């Protein structure tokens, strides 16, 4: 292991920002970029018709609706660290994309609306983080509004998320009487000035937590905060780095992202506390980031980031070694060779050519169908990274093109959108009408919008009779391919192939599934699949 490689890994921080919709996640993302010096002016995320939009929201439908429906990747430098920041969709209909993004990060920043507390989408995302023992930092946003009592919020987070909360800052007042936050570790108070558009070093700072100036300037709000701080100091445990890294403790910060307030403390904590890249499991072995040979995994594919070029970018998390532009690489699933010369790094829709990257970095490889979600790329070793989830859809629609002359464009568009995971596309084995599967209704609306504006195809999206989907496999010991073929032939009227040609059983009622399982005991029915995992194992075993 070279000293340079070890140093580059040590400097990396890769994290995702997660929250319920409208908690201020995209706003906080921009302010982190602002404080790091990566951008000079924050975009407006309030008005749909504003001339500036959130830096991380590049899709036309995002600008129109003022929501994030795709994950964005941004890289920035701060305090001798290279930070890879992934902004995820907050809307629950796009949770599958968020789940996949969470497999590519080493930590998460959870944003909570101080008026609403822990909301349903936050719980779901935290379950994914907890399952992976992902370290989590908590930012309680919107303290400049009338919000819940901070002690109640702290109790709610602990109860709902099953984690010990350790406050690093504490608010003095709220709403019109929000005066700032006490930094419990630095023993000082950062004073809030509403409407200020300042970056680091802009706020007034008062040293000490018992300074007599506080009572004089902030009155009863300080008196209340002082009592709460004393209570917290007695009741809350000490911060233990090992517990944080194991996902058992979360440091909590208060602020107002839209006012740039409290952002500095969060950014410093991300650099100081979040872990550098660690080992990643593959089917064959565990890969460590300091290994000299390059490995990486594709966790996201995005079509039409540059509509003028109809491009497809494969987002790849570097797992080990050093990437160099033009190096010879192998797509393990297909055995094909890659020599990428136009690899890019991102500042949302802005991209720059990349010469090198290290473990923890997120790089973009222009891709025309060669790479798929879940693909492992190496310098030649046969590896398959695990953990990239695909969930059986809960909603189904059939799709037809309004103009029959645009049928080819419809299929091309749906193929690309299916490959990037924006929607699940199924091709029935009998019949020509394509089926769409999704977790939420908004996914269908986004697909219709993107088909029209990115591919020039107006599509009719109509109800479908199916309500249940299961991927099907069969172990070699139970007859393998022959038994699976017999099952497919006998059920061809309700079989389809997904974007990677995995056979899928489609049913109208859950009760049908129980009956089929009883009649076909050797067949396995999967509500979750890890991309290419089973196919990979079967191919390597042949």
Secondary structure, 3 states (H helix, E strand, C coil): CCHHHHHHHHHEEEEEEEECCCCCHHHHHHHHHHHHCCCCCCCCCCCCCCCCCCCCCCCHHHHHHCCCCCCEEEEEEECCEEEEEEECCCCHHHHHHHHHHHCCCCEEEEEEECCCCCCHHHHHHHHHHHHCCCEEEEEEECCCCCCCCHHHHHHHHHHHHCCEEEECEEEECCHHHCCEEEECCCCEEEECCCCCCCCCCCCCEEECCCCHHHHHHHHHHHHHHHHHHHHHHHHCCCCCHHHHHCCCEEEEEECEHHHCECHHHHHHHHHHHCCCCCCEEECCCEECCCCCCCEEEEEEEEECCCHHHCCEEEEEEEEECEEECCCCEEECCCCCEECCCCCEEEECCEEEECCEEECCCEEEEECCCCCCCCCEEECCCCCCECCCEEECCCEEEEEEECCHHHHHHHHHHHHHHHHCCCCEEEEECCCCCEEEEECCHHHHHHHHHHHHHHHCCCEEEEECCCCEEEEEEECHHHCHHHHHHHHHHHCHHHEEECCCCCEEEEECCHHHHHHHHHHCCCEEEECEEECCHHHHHHHHHC
